[in-house]
Amino acid sequence: MKNRLGRRKFLIYGSATLGTSLLLKACGGGGDTTTTASTPTTAASPAASGETIKVGILHSLSGTMAISETTVVDAEKLAIKEINAAGGVLGKQIEYVEEDGASDWPTFAEKATKLIDEDKVVTVFGCWTSASRKAVLPVFESKNHMLWYPVQYEGQECSKNIFYTGAAPNQQIEPAVDWLLQNKGKKFYLVGSDYVFPRTANTIIKEQLKAKGGETVGEDYLPLGNTEVTAIITKIKQALPDGGVIFNSLNGDSNVAFFKQIQAAGLTPDKYPTMSVSVAEEEVRQIGKEYLVGHYAAWNYFQTVDSPENTKWVADFKKEYGDDRVTSDPMEAAYIMVYLWKQAVEKAGTADDLEKVRAAAISQEFAAPGGPVQMAVNHHISKTVRIGQIRDDGLFDIVWSTPKAVEPLPWNQFVPDTKGYACDWTDPNKGGKFKEA
């Protein structure tokens, strides 16, 4: 795979009439053109004659979050390649401008501005951490532009300018806490990275535990990228001498040190089951499955989902990127959001009129690898909830799932300040936050 870190890539996929086998590879080879950051160029294309639709891809290709975000870029590029091979959108090919947020939140805002103002993209697919999303949110709102965001998050937000295809807390965090209370114990130690998602998630968890008879025995945070976990592990052993639940919302490289050291300290999953909400198949692969076997994660999708749609997607992804690659929940959410955007554009009959595209996106449905999804009036999608246990091959045994897709609730119903609130972008009298009757 060609090194993408810290560089812009600006690709245009060839005409669909050439067939899938002749389309450019999304990662290395295939004749893509990589240039310096100051002067991106394109492969030969009809862009100047208006035969393409330009979109932005904005993720961390370098820094602590690259461990996770480079994989969602691959999923987005695969969707674009497939759409182009099938004839594109409104008869036009999709071209993308790729920017590196570099795990730095001001850089994300800078690159979002560049994509909108200089590159004139019609939408952006991007971000992973809530810190990066919060950094770009004012950009998209002030310019009345559009971001598609693919990762589970803490909720407590509902923007007209963002479509969220990852889980809201009631589609991941809350069901995970309920399952743990029923199956693993009442005492919880909360560990997270020190930014908005883990802190807000843990606020929700603490309120949920109070409401349901659980107990928070400790809470600790690490700066993103920090690997000094020894002190936290000591506190966990002191607070849970006889074992208990560790709820983990660490992100990025911190997870590598955390799981290696909890194993070395004897905090094994039989006594100290760890539930993660940011560790998926790709993170297991990079951390080392030998450190994670027996622990748990809560997601909406796992590679082991048994469905025809997933069987095809996994096969297509491996064909594109290699048999050693794995799929994951954020990758699936990134993949399907490109298709949901495509469908919205086609329904609207335009890619440039963002108001029409926004309206058309609501109620869009897609047969996703993880199960059918639908875009709700609050710009979030319905999703099946699953809990998986990490097994010897680094994949997940699905030990629990909801019988059907769960509707999204961006405003949390355990936190007193937001209980009773909802979001509806189809009604100008309601909008991003209103009190339900």
C-alpha positions as CSV (number, residue, x, y, z in Angstrom):
1,M,0.0,0.0,0.0
2,K,1.3,3.4,-0.9
3,N,2.2,5.6,2.0
4,R,-0.5,8.2,2.3
5,L,0.5,9.9,5.6
6,G,0.7,13.7,5.5
7,R,0.0,14.0,1.8
8,R,-3.0,15.0,-0.3
9,K,-4.3,12.7,-2.9
10,F,-6.7,13.8,-5.6
11,L,-8.1,11.0,-7.7
12,I,-10.7,10.7,-10.3
13,Y,-12.0,7.2,-11.1
14,G,-12.2,6.4,-14.8
15,S,-15.3,6.0,-16.8
16,A,-17.7,3.2,-15.8
17,T,-17.6,1.8,-19.3
18,L,-14.1,0.6,-18.7
19,G,-15.4,-1.9,-16.1
20,T,-14.5,-2.5,-12.5
21,S,-11.2,-4.2,-13.4
22,L,-9.9,-1.1,-15.1
23,L,-10.9,1.4,-12.5
24,L,-8.2,3.1,-10.4
25,K,-7.1,1.3,-7.3
26,A,-8.2,3.3,-4.2
27,C,-5.0,2.5,-2.4
28,G,-1.8,2.3,-4.4
29,G,-1.2,1.4,-8.0
30,G,-3.7,1.9,-10.8
31,G,-2.2,5.2,-11.9
32,D,-3.4,7.5,-9.2
33,T,-1.4,10.8,-8.9
34,T,0.0,11.9,-5.6
35,T,1.4,15.5,-5.3
36,T,2.7,17.9,-2.8
37,A,0.2,19.5,-0.5
38,S,0.4,22.9,-2.2
39,T,-0.6,21.8,-5.8
40,P,-2.9,18.8,-6.0
41,T,-3.4,17.5,-9.6
42,T,-5.6,14.9,-11.1
43,A,-5.4,11.9,-13.2
44,A,-6.8,12.5,-16.7
45,S,-10.4,13.4,-16.3
46,P,-13.4,15.4,-17.7
47,A,-13.6,17.5,-14.5
48,A,-13.3,20.8,-16.3
49,S,-16.2,20.0,-18.6
50,G,-18.5,19.4,-15.7
51,E,-18.7,15.6,-16.1
52,T,-17.8,14.8,-12.5
53,I,-19.2,15.5,-9.0
54,K,-16.5,16.5,-6.5
55,V,-16.6,15.3,-2.9
56,G,-14.1,15.6,0.0
57,I,-12.6,12.9,2.2
58,L,-11.3,14.3,5.5
59,H,-9.7,11.9,8.0
60,S,-6.5,11.4,10.1
61,L,-4.0,9.7,7.8
62,S,-1.2,10.5,10.3
63,G,-1.0,10.8,14.1
64,T,-2.5,8.8,16.9
65,M,-5.9,8.3,15.2
66,A,-4.4,7.0,11.9
67,I,-4.7,3.5,13.4
68,S,-8.4,3.7,13.0
69,E,-9.2,6.4,10.4
70,T,-7.2,5.1,7.5
71,T,-9.5,2.1,7.4
72,V,-12.7,4.2,7.0
73,V,-11.0,6.0,4.1
74,D,-10.5,2.7,2.4
75,A,-14.2,1.9,2.9
76,E,-15.3,5.3,1.5
77,K,-13.1,4.8,-1.6
78,L,-14.5,1.4,-2.2
79,A,-18.0,2.8,-2.2
80,I,-17.0,5.5,-4.6
81,K,-15.3,3.0,-6.9
82,E,-18.4,0.8,-6.9
83,I,-20.7,3.7,-7.6
84,N,-18.5,4.9,-10.5
85,A,-18.3,1.4,-11.9
86,A,-22.1,1.3,-11.9
87,G,-22.5,4.6,-13.8
88,G,-21.8,7.2,-11.1
89,V,-24.3,9.7,-9.8
90,L,-26.8,11.5,-12.1
91,G,-24.7,10.1,-14.9
92,K,-21.5,11.7,-13.6
93,Q,-18.4,10.1,-12.1
94,I,-17.4,11.0,-8.5
95,E,-14.0,12.5,-7.9
96,Y,-12.6,13.1,-4.5
97,V,-10.1,15.4,-2.8
98,E,-8.5,13.7,0.2
99,E,-7.2,15.7,3.1
100,D,-5.3,14.6,6.2
101,G,-6.6,16.0,9.5
102,A,-3.4,14.6,11.1
103,S,-5.1,13.8,14.4
104,D,-5.1,17.6,15.1
105,W,-8.5,19.3,15.6
106,P,-7.5,22.8,14.3
107,T,-6.1,21.1,11.2
108,F,-9.5,19.4,10.6
109,A,-11.2,22.8,10.6
110,E,-8.6,24.3,8.3
111,K,-8.9,21.4,5.8
112,A,-12.7,21.5,6.0
113,T,-12.6,25.2,5.0
114,K,-10.2,24.4,2.2
115,L,-12.4,21.6,0.8
116,I,-15.4,23.8,0.8
117,D,-13.9,27.2,-0.4
118,E,-11.1,26.1,-2.7
119,D,-12.0,22.7,-3.9
120,K,-15.7,23.4,-4.1
121,V,-16.8,20.0,-3.0
122,V,-20.5,19.3,-2.7
123,T,-20.2,17.3,0.5
124,V,-17.5,15.9,2.8
125,F,-17.1,12.4,4.3
126,G,-15.0,12.7,7.4
127,C,-13.9,12.8,11.0
128,W,-13.6,10.1,13.6
129,T,-13.2,11.7,17.0
130,S,-15.9,14.0,18.4
131,A,-13.1,16.5,19.0
132,S,-12.5,16.6,15.2
133,R,-16.3,16.8,14.5
134,K,-16.7,19.6,17.0
135,A,-13.8,21.5,15.4
136,V,-15.4,21.3,11.9
137,L,-19.0,21.8,13.0
138,P,-18.8,25.7,13.0
139,V,-17.3,25.5,9.5
140,F,-20.1,23.5,8.1
141,E,-22.8,25.5,9.9
142,S,-21.4,28.9,9.0
143,K,-21.1,27.9,5.3
144,N,-24.4,25.9,5.4
145,H,-22.5,22.9,3.9
146,M,-22.8,19.2,4.5
147,L,-20.7,16.6,6.4
148,W,-21.3,12.9,6.6
149,Y,-19.9,11.5,9.8
150,P,-19.4,7.7,10.2
151,V,-18.5,6.9,13.8
152,Q,-20.5,6.1,17.0
153,Y,-20.5,9.1,19.3
154,E,-21.7,10.6,22.5
155,G,-24.9,12.3,21.1
156,Q,-26.0,15.5,22.7
157,E,-25.9,17.1,19.2
158,C,-28.2,17.3,16.2
159,S,-27.0,19.5,13.4
160,K,-28.8,20.4,10.2
161,N,-25.4,20.3,8.5
162,I,-24.3,16.8,9.6
163,F,-25.7,13.3,8.8
164,Y,-24.6,10.8,11.4
165,T,-24.3,7.2,10.3
166,G,-22.6,5.9,13.5
167,A,-24.5,5.0,16.6
168,A,-26.1,7.4,19.0
169,P,-25.6,6.4,22.7
170,N,-29.0,4.5,22.8
171,Q,-27.7,2.4,19.9
172,Q,-24.4,1.3,21.5
173,I,-23.4,2.6,25.0
174,E,-26.7,2.2,26.8
175,P,-27.4,-1.3,25.5
176,A,-23.9,-2.3,26.4
177,V,-24.4,-1.1,30.0
178,D,-27.7,-2.9,30.3
179,W,-26.1,-6.1,29.1
180,L,-23.1,-5.8,31.5
181,L,-25.4,-5.2,34.4
182,Q,-27.4,-8.3,33.6
183,N,-24.4,-10.5,32.8
184,K,-21.2,-9.3,34.3
185,G,-21.7,-7.3,37.5
186,K,-22.8,-4.0,39.0
187,K,-19.5,-2.3,39.7
188,F,-17.9,-0.3,36.8
189,Y,-14.6,1.4,36.4
190,L,-14.6,3.9,33.5
191,V,-11.5,4.5,31.4
192,G,-11.4,6.9,28.5
193,S,-9.4,9.3,26.4
194,D,-9.5,12.9,27.6
195,Y,-11.9,14.6,25.1
196,V,-15.6,15.1,24.5
197,F,-16.7,11.7,23.5
198,P,-15.4,9.6,26.5
199,R,-16.3,12.3,29.0
200,T,-19.9,12.7,27.7
201,A,-20.3,9.0,27.3
202,N,-19.2,8.5,30.9
203,T,-21.7,11.1,32.1
204,I,-24.4,9.1,30.4
205,I,-23.1,5.8,31.9
206,K,-23.0,7.2,35.4
207,E,-26.6,8.4,35.2
208,Q,-27.7,5.1,33.7
209,L,-25.9,3.2,36.5
210,K,-27.6,5.3,39.1
211,A,-31.0,4.7,37.5
212,K,-30.5,0.9,37.2
213,G,-28.7,-0.1,40.4
214,G,-25.1,-0.1,39.3
215,E,-22.1,1.6,40.8
216,T,-19.3,3.7,39.3
217,V,-16.2,2.9,41.5
218,G,-13.7,4.9,39.5
219,E,-13.2,7.1,36.4
220,D,-9.9,8.0,34.7
221,Y,-8.8,9.7,31.5
222,L,-5.7,9.7,29.3
223,P,-4.8,12.4,26.7
224,L,-5.1,11.1,23.2
225,G,-1.9,9.2,22.3
226,N,-0.8,8.9,25.9
227,T,0.4,5.4,26.8
228,E,1.1,5.9,30.5
229,V,-1.5,3.5,31.8
230,T,0.2,2.0,34.8
231,A,-1.3,4.3,37.3
232,I,-4.8,3.7,36.0
233,I,-4.3,-0.1,36.2
234,T,-3.2,0.3,39.8
235,K,-6.4,2.3,40.6
236,I,-8.6,-0.3,38.9
237,K,-7.1,-3.1,41.0
238,Q,-7.6,-1.1,44.2
239,A,-11.2,-0.2,43.4
240,L,-12.1,-3.7,42.1
241,P,-10.0,-6.1,44.2
242,D,-12.4,-8.9,43.6
243,G,-13.0,-8.1,39.9
244,G,-15.6,-6.0,38.1
245,V,-16.4,-4.4,34.8
246,I,-14.0,-2.1,33.0
247,F,-15.8,0.2,30.5
248,N,-13.3,1.4,28.0
249,S,-13.7,4.5,25.7
250,L,-10.0,4.9,25.0
251,N,-9.2,5.8,21.4
252,G,-6.2,5.4,19.1
253,D,-2.8,4.2,20.3
254,S,-3.7,4.3,24.0
255,N,-5.6,1.1,23.5
256,V,-2.4,-0.8,22.6
257,A,-0.7,0.0,25.9
258,F,-3.8,-0.5,27.9
259,F,-4.6,-4.0,26.8
260,K,-1.1,-5.2,26.9
261,Q,-0.7,-3.9,30.4
262,I,-4.0,-5.1,31.9
263,Q,-3.1,-8.6,30.7
264,A,0.4,-8.3,32.2
265,A,-1.2,-7.1,35.5
266,G,-3.5,-10.2,35.6
267,L,-6.7,-8.3,34.8
268,T,-8.1,-11.2,32.8
269,P,-11.5,-11.1,31.1
270,D,-13.0,-13.8,33.4
271,K,-12.7,-11.4,36.4
272,Y,-12.3,-8.0,34.7
273,P,-14.3,-8.1,31.5
274,T,-13.6,-5.0,29.5
275,M,-16.3,-3.5,27.3
276,S,-14.9,-1.3,24.5
277,V,-16.8,1.1,22.3
278,S,-13.9,2.1,20.1
279,V,-12.1,-1.2,19.5
280,A,-13.2,-3.1,16.4
281,E,-11.6,-5.7,14.2
282,E,-8.9,-3.4,12.8
283,E,-7.9,-2.3,16.3
284,V,-7.7,-5.9,17.4
285,R,-5.5,-6.7,14.5
286,Q,-3.1,-3.8,15.3
287,I,-3.1,-4.2,19.1
288,G,-2.6,-8.0,18.9
289,K,-5.4,-10.4,19.3
290,E,-3.5,-12.3,22.0
291,Y,-4.1,-9.4,24.4
292,L,-7.8,-9.1,23.7
293,V,-9.3,-12.6,23.5
294,G,-12.3,-12.9,25.9
295,H,-13.0,-9.1,26.2
296,Y,-16.0,-7.5,24.6
297,A,-17.0,-4.7,22.3
298,A,-20.4,-3.1,21.6
299,W,-21.1,-2.1,18.0
300,N,-23.8,-2.3,15.3
301,Y,-21.7,-4.3,12.9
302,F,-19.1,-7.1,13.1
303,Q,-17.4,-8.8,10.3
304,T,-19.1,-12.0,11.5
305,V,-22.6,-10.8,10.8
306,D,-24.4,-13.6,8.9
307,S,-26.2,-11.9,6.0
308,P,-25.8,-12.1,2.2
309,E,-25.1,-8.4,2.1
310,N,-22.2,-8.8,4.5
311,T,-20.8,-11.9,2.8
312,K,-20.6,-9.9,-0.4
313,W,-19.2,-6.8,1.2
314,V,-16.4,-8.6,3.1
315,A,-15.5,-10.5,-0.1
316,D,-15.4,-7.3,-2.1
317,F,-13.4,-5.4,0.5
318,K,-10.8,-8.2,0.7
319,K,-10.6,-8.4,-3.1
320,E,-9.8,-4.7,-3.2
321,Y,-7.4,-4.5,-0.3
322,G,-6.1,-8.0,0.5
323,D,-7.2,-11.2,2.2
324,D,-5.4,-10.1,5.4
325,R,-7.7,-7.1,5.9
326,V,-10.7,-7.0,8.1
327,T,-14.0,-5.0,8.1
328,S,-15.4,-3.1,11.1
329,D,-18.3,-1.0,12.3
330,P,-16.9,2.4,11.5
331,M,-15.9,1.1,8.1
332,E,-19.4,-0.2,7.4
333,A,-20.9,3.1,8.5
334,A,-18.5,5.0,6.2
335,Y,-19.3,2.7,3.3
336,I,-23.0,3.0,3.6
337,M,-23.0,6.8,4.1
338,V,-21.6,7.2,0.6
339,Y,-24.5,5.2,-0.8
340,L,-27.0,7.1,1.3
341,W,-25.6,10.4,-0.1
342,K,-25.8,9.0,-3.6
343,Q,-29.4,8.0,-3.2
344,A,-30.3,11.5,-1.7
345,V,-28.6,13.2,-4.7
346,E,-30.4,11.1,-7.1
347,K,-33.8,11.7,-5.4
348,A,-33.0,15.5,-5.3
349,G,-31.9,15.5,-8.9
350,T,-29.0,17.6,-8.0
351,A,-25.7,17.4,-6.0
352,D,-25.2,21.2,-5.8
353,D,-28.5,22.3,-4.1
354,L,-27.7,21.1,-0.6
355,E,-31.1,22.0,0.8
356,K,-32.7,19.7,-1.7
357,V,-30.1,17.0,-0.9
358,R,-30.7,17.3,2.8
359,A,-34.4,17.0,2.4
360,A,-34.0,14.0,0.1
361,A,-31.7,12.2,2.5
362,I,-34.4,11.8,5.2
363,S,-36.1,8.4,4.9
364,Q,-33.4,7.0,2.6
365,E,-33.0,3.3,3.2
366,F,-30.1,1.0,2.4
367,A,-29.6,-2.8,2.7
368,A,-26.4,-2.4,4.7
369,P,-24.0,-5.3,5.6
370,G,-25.0,-5.0,9.2
371,G,-28.7,-5.0,8.4
372,P,-31.2,-2.5,6.9
373,V,-30.9,1.1,7.9
374,Q,-33.0,4.2,7.4
375,M,-32.2,7.9,7.8
376,A,-34.4,9.5,10.5
377,V,-35.7,13.1,10.7
378,N,-32.9,13.8,13.2
379,H,-30.2,13.0,10.6
380,H,-29.2,9.8,12.4
381,I,-29.9,6.2,11.2
382,S,-31.7,3.2,12.7
383,K,-29.2,0.5,13.5
384,T,-29.2,-3.1,14.9
385,V,-27.2,-3.2,18.2
386,R,-24.7,-6.1,18.8
387,I,-22.3,-7.2,21.5
388,G,-19.3,-9.3,20.5
389,Q,-16.7,-11.2,22.4
390,I,-13.2,-11.3,20.9
391,R,-12.1,-14.8,19.9
392,D,-8.8,-16.5,19.0
393,D,-8.8,-15.4,15.3
394,G,-9.3,-11.7,16.2
395,L,-12.9,-11.6,15.0
396,F,-16.0,-11.4,17.3
397,D,-18.5,-13.9,18.4
398,I,-21.8,-12.1,18.5
399,V,-23.2,-12.9,21.9
400,W,-26.2,-10.6,21.9
401,S,-28.1,-8.5,19.4
402,T,-31.4,-6.6,19.2
403,P,-34.1,-8.3,17.2
404,K,-34.5,-5.3,14.9
405,A,-33.0,-1.9,14.2
406,V,-33.1,0.6,17.1
407,E,-34.3,4.1,16.3
408,P,-31.7,6.8,17.1
409,L,-32.1,9.3,20.1
410,P,-29.4,11.9,19.8
411,W,-30.5,13.8,23.0
412,N,-29.9,11.5,25.9
413,Q,-32.8,10.4,28.1
414,F,-30.7,9.6,31.2
415,V,-29.0,13.0,31.5
416,P,-31.4,15.4,33.3
417,D,-30.5,18.4,31.1
418,T,-31.6,16.6,27.9
419,K,-34.3,14.2,29.1
420,G,-37.5,14.7,27.0
421,Y,-35.8,16.5,24.1
422,A,-35.7,15.4,20.5
423,C,-34.7,16.6,17.0
424,D,-36.7,16.9,13.8
425,W,-35.3,18.7,10.7
426,T,-38.5,18.2,8.7
427,D,-40.3,20.7,11.0
428,P,-39.0,24.3,11.2
429,N,-40.8,24.7,14.5
430,K,-38.7,21.8,16.0
431,G,-35.3,21.7,14.4
432,G,-32.2,20.5,16.3
433,K,-33.7,20.5,19.8
434,F,-37.2,20.7,21.0
435,K,-39.1,19.4,24.1
436,E,-41.5,16.6,23.2
437,A,-45.0,16.8,24.5
